[in-house]
Amino acid sequence: MTMARTHSTHATSLIEGEILEESDLGSIRRVTADTLPILSGMSIKRIVLNPGAMRTPHWHANANELTYCVSGTSLVSVLDSYNRFASFVITAGEMFHIDSGSLHHIENIGEDPAEFILSFRSERPEDFGLAAAFGAMTDAVLGNTYDLPASDFAKIRRATTAPALAARAGDPEVPANAHFDDPHKFNVEAQSPPVGIAVGSARLARVQYWPALKDLSMYSLRIREDGMREPHWHPITAEMGYVHRGGARMTVMDPDGTLDTWYLKQGDVYFIPRAYPHHIEVIDSPELHFAIFFDQPTPGDIGYRASASAYSREVLAATFNVHIDDLPTFPFTKTDPLIVSRNNPVDEHARGE
């Protein structure tokens, strides 16, 4: 099957998303409700930092942040409420969580580009940069703040807007304790997958494994071409996924019964509102890897397999308007498997396609 790109109200490209900054230092692109209107309570960014570059100190006024490191080695610093400061090194497969309002920065301390996928608990997150915040105050106010002459601040170029990317002068300063574990970070890819079968696995960054989480979580989902994500829905949880590797076909049903089927490729992002039924299958690639973010610290779902086990065959026959003898022999399923084997060939066309 040759995978075609199809339009969808639920998906778009993140690597071709809205450009916030792009230069020799790296790039910042985002998808918010301004470019993908179906987003609600969530949005996403992709940051690439070249060696020696940093995302300057800043904070988010209206959203917690959950970030997955795709590649590279970086130093992250966080200044939380009550002057609690932390700095730690982040590498590929690790994540970090930042509370709304906490000052933080990301600095590439390695020799290769560093790439991050950042999820936010708002469809339109608001940012304040430390340099811009300084620009809001006069020299005299800053002098009084630091018990210094106002003239000491005259040479600092200040404005209420400032670039988000900057170059570091000299070698990075990395504290020795930055290599220790920290409550802000979590190595999701080092986790033994709680969900794992031959055709796929899911590693889970959620609150029972990572207490720092408040209103976000993430699954690192891998599925081989002979596997499939079981059709399901999340009763109280929205889902926003990023395609790190591979290709897939998704179908989602809206409440009015309309179906939306689309194809995803590397760099795409999608959004599924709460309780909308959907599924994921691998198309034209040996394996897919999704970073899937949720708007709850412990996402739950209801799958099609357990749904069929919840009712008698008499109820199911009436529901599907079929003779009871013509019903499939549904296997009893107490707990949904999340990932299932694909024993049948890929449909040439999906429902609604």
C-alpha positions in Angstrom: 0.0 0.0 0.0 1.3 3.4 -0.9 0.6 5.9 1.9 -1.1 9.1 0.7 -1.2 12.3 2.7 -4.8 13.2 3.5 -6.3 16.3 5.1 -7.7 16.0 8.6 -9.3 18.3 11.1 -7.5 16.2 13.8 -3.9 16.3 12.5 -1.2 18.5 11.0 2.6 18.6 10.7 4.6 19.8 13.6 8.0 20.0 11.8 6.3 22.3 9.3 4.3 24.1 12.0 4.2 27.8 12.9 7.7 29.2 13.1 8.5 31.1 16.3 12.2 31.3 15.7 14.6 29.8 13.2 18.3 30.6 12.8 21.8 29.1 13.0 21.1 28.5 16.7 18.2 26.2 16.0 14.4 26.4 15.6 11.1 26.6 17.6 7.9 25.5 15.9 4.5 25.0 17.4 1.0 23.9 16.9 -1.7 25.6 18.9 -5.5 26.1 18.5 -4.7 29.0 16.1 -3.4 26.5 13.5 -5.3 23.3 14.6 -8.6 24.6 16.0 -9.7 21.2 17.4 -7.0 21.5 20.1 -8.5 22.0 23.6 -6.5 22.2 26.8 -3.3 21.0 25.0 -0.7 22.2 22.5 2.7 21.2 21.3 6.1 22.6 20.3 9.3 21.2 18.7 12.6 22.8 19.7 15.9 22.0 18.0 19.0 23.5 19.7 22.3 23.4 17.9 25.6 23.0 19.9 26.2 26.0 22.1 22.7 27.3 21.8 20.0 27.6 24.5 16.4 28.2 25.0 16.7 31.3 27.3 15.2 31.4 30.8 11.4 31.8 30.6 8.2 30.7 32.2 4.7 29.8 31.1 1.8 31.8 32.6 -1.1 29.4 32.0 0.2 25.9 31.5 2.3 23.1 32.9 4.9 21.6 30.5 5.9 18.0 29.8 8.9 17.6 27.5 10.4 14.5 25.8 14.0 14.6 24.6 14.4 13.0 21.2 18.2 13.5 20.8 21.2 15.3 22.2 22.5 16.2 25.6 21.3 19.3 27.4 21.3 21.0 30.8 17.9 22.1 32.2 17.5 24.5 35.1 14.4 25.2 37.0 13.6 27.8 39.7 10.4 26.9 41.4 8.3 28.7 43.9 9.9 29.4 47.3 13.3 29.7 45.6 13.8 26.0 45.1 16.4 25.6 42.4 17.4 22.5 40.4 19.6 21.8 37.4 20.0 18.4 35.7 21.3 16.8 32.5 18.8 15.5 30.0 19.6 12.9 27.2 17.6 11.1 24.6 14.7 9.1 26.0 14.4 11.2 29.1 11.7 13.7 30.0 11.2 16.7 32.3 8.2 18.4 33.9 7.9 22.1 34.5 5.2 23.7 36.7 3.3 26.7 35.3 5.1 29.9 36.3 8.5 28.2 37.1 11.5 29.8 35.5 13.5 27.4 33.4 16.0 27.1 30.5 17.4 24.4 28.2 21.0 24.5 27.1 22.7 22.2 24.6 25.9 21.1 26.2 26.7 18.4 23.7 28.4 18.2 20.3 25.3 17.3 18.4 21.9 19.0 17.9 19.4 18.5 20.7 15.7 17.9 19.8 12.7 18.2 22.2 9.0 17.7 21.9 7.1 19.9 24.4 3.5 19.4 25.4 1.5 22.1 27.2 -1.7 22.0 29.3 -3.2 24.8 27.3 -4.3 25.2 23.6 -2.7 28.6 23.7 0.2 28.7 26.2 1.5 32.1 27.3 5.3 32.7 27.7 7.3 35.3 29.6 11.0 35.6 28.9 13.4 36.7 31.7 15.1 39.2 29.4 11.7 40.7 28.4 10.7 40.9 32.0 13.8 42.9 32.8 12.8 45.2 29.9 9.6 46.0 31.6 11.5 47.8 34.4 13.5 51.0 34.4 17.2 51.2 35.3 16.4 52.8 38.6 13.9 50.1 39.5 16.5 47.4 38.7 19.2 49.2 40.6 17.0 49.4 43.7 16.2 45.7 43.3 19.8 44.7 43.3 21.1 47.5 45.6 23.2 48.8 42.7 23.5 52.2 40.8 20.9 52.6 38.0 23.8 53.3 35.7 25.0 49.7 36.0 22.0 48.6 33.9 22.4 51.2 31.2 24.4 49.0 28.8 22.0 46.1 29.0 19.9 46.1 25.9 16.3 45.6 27.0 12.9 45.4 25.5 9.6 43.8 26.4 10.2 41.2 23.6 13.3 39.2 23.3 14.6 36.2 21.2 13.9 32.8 22.7 17.2 31.4 21.4 20.7 32.6 22.3 24.3 31.5 21.9 26.4 30.6 25.0 29.7 32.4 25.4 32.4 29.8 26.2 32.1 26.3 27.5 29.0 25.2 29.4 29.0 25.3 33.2 27.6 22.0 34.4 27.3 21.4 38.2 28.5 18.0 39.3 25.1 17.3 40.9 23.4 17.9 37.6 24.2 14.3 36.7 22.1 13.0 39.6 18.4 12.1 39.4 16.0 14.9 40.0 12.2 14.9 40.7 11.7 17.0 37.6 13.0 14.4 35.3 12.1 10.8 34.3 13.8 8.3 32.0 10.8 6.8 30.3 12.8 4.8 27.8 14.7 3.0 30.6 11.5 1.8 32.0 10.6 -1.9 31.7 7.4 -1.6 29.6 4.3 -2.2 31.7 2.6 -3.0 28.4 4.6 -5.2 26.1 4.0 -8.1 23.7 5.9 -9.4 20.7 4.3 -6.9 18.3 4.6 -3.7 20.4 5.1 -2.0 23.7 4.1 1.1 25.7 6.3 2.8 28.3 4.4 5.0 30.6 5.2 8.4 32.1 2.3 8.8 34.5 1.9 9.8 38.1 2.2 6.4 39.7 5.8 6.2 38.2 6.6 9.9 38.3 5.0 11.9 41.2 5.9 15.3 39.6 3.1 15.0 37.1 -0.1 17.0 37.8 -2.3 17.3 34.7 -0.2 15.7 31.9 1.2 12.3 31.1 2.9 10.5 28.2 3.1 7.1 26.6 6.1 6.1 24.5 4.3 3.7 22.1 6.0 1.3 19.7 4.1 -1.0 17.3 5.5 -3.3 14.7 3.8 -3.6 11.3 2.2 -6.9 12.4 0.6 -5.1 15.4 -2.2 -2.6 15.9 -3.4 -0.2 18.6 -6.8 -1.6 19.7 -9.8 0.6 18.9 -10.6 2.5 22.1 -11.6 5.7 23.7 -10.5 7.7 26.8 -13.5 8.6 28.9 -12.1 11.7 30.6 -8.8 12.2 28.7 -7.8 14.0 25.5 -4.9 12.6 23.5 -2.2 14.4 21.5 0.4 12.4 19.7 3.6 13.1 17.9 5.1 10.7 15.2 8.7 10.3 16.0 9.2 7.4 13.5 7.2 5.4 11.0 3.8 5.8 9.3 0.3 5.1 10.4 -3.4 5.4 9.5 -5.8 6.6 12.1 -9.6 6.8 12.2 -11.7 8.8 14.7 -15.5 9.0 15.0 -17.1 12.3 15.9 -20.3 12.4 17.9 -22.4 13.1 14.8 -21.3 9.8 13.3 -18.9 11.3 10.8 -15.6 9.5 10.4 -12.2 11.1 9.8 -9.4 8.8 8.5 -6.0 10.2 7.8 -2.4 9.1 7.3 0.4 10.2 9.6 4.1 10.5 8.8 7.2 11.4 10.8 6.9 14.9 12.3 3.1 14.9 12.3 0.9 15.6 15.3 -2.7 14.7 16.0 -5.4 15.4 18.6 -8.3 13.2 19.8 -10.9 14.9 22.0 -12.1 13.1 25.2 -14.1 10.0 24.6 -13.9 9.9 20.8 -13.4 6.3 19.6 -10.2 5.9 17.5 -7.5 3.4 16.5 -3.9 3.4 15.1 -2.4 0.9 12.6 1.1 0.8 11.1 1.2 1.6 7.3 4.2 1.3 5.0 6.8 1.0 7.7 8.3 -1.8 9.8 7.5 0.0 13.1 6.1 3.2 14.4 7.1 5.2 17.5 4.6 7.7 18.9 5.1 10.1 21.8 1.5 10.3 23.0 0.6 13.0 25.6 -2.6 13.1 27.7 -4.3 15.9 29.7 -4.5 13.7 32.8 -1.8 12.3 35.1 -3.3 8.8 34.8 -5.0 8.3 31.5 -7.5 5.5 31.3 -9.3 4.0 28.3 -12.1 1.6 27.4 -11.3 -0.8 24.5 -13.4 -2.6 22.1 -12.4 -6.0 23.4 -13.6 -5.5 26.9 -16.7 -3.7 25.6 -17.9 -6.9 23.9 -17.2 -8.9 27.1 -19.3 -6.6 29.2 -22.6 -7.7 27.7 -24.5 -10.9 27.1 -24.8 -12.2 23.5 -28.4 -11.4 23.6 -27.7 -7.8 24.3 -25.0 -7.7 21.6 -27.3 -9.3 19.0 -29.9 -6.7 19.7 -27.3 -3.9 19.6 -25.9 -5.0 16.3 -29.2 -6.0 14.8 -28.1 -9.5 13.9 -29.2 -13.0 14.7 -27.4 -14.3 17.8 -26.0 -17.2 15.9 -24.3 -14.8 13.5 -22.3 -13.0 16.1 -18.6 -13.5 16.2 -17.2 -15.6 19.0 -15.8 -12.7 21.0 -13.0 -13.8 23.4 -13.7 -12.9 27.0 -11.5 -10.0 27.8 -11.2 -8.8 31.4 -8.5 -6.2 30.7 -8.0 -4.5 27.4 -4.6 -5.4 25.9 -3.9 -1.9 24.4 -1.8 -3.5 21.6 -3.1 -6.5 19.5 -1.6 -8.6 16.8 -2.7 -7.9 13.2 -3.6 -11.3 11.8 -5.6 -10.0 8.9 -4.2 -8.1 5.9 -4.4 -4.3 5.9 -7.6 -3.0 4.5 -7.1 -1.2 1.2 -9.5 1.5 2.5 -10.5 2.3 6.0 -14.0 3.1 7.1 -14.7 6.6 6.1 -11.8 6.9 3.8 
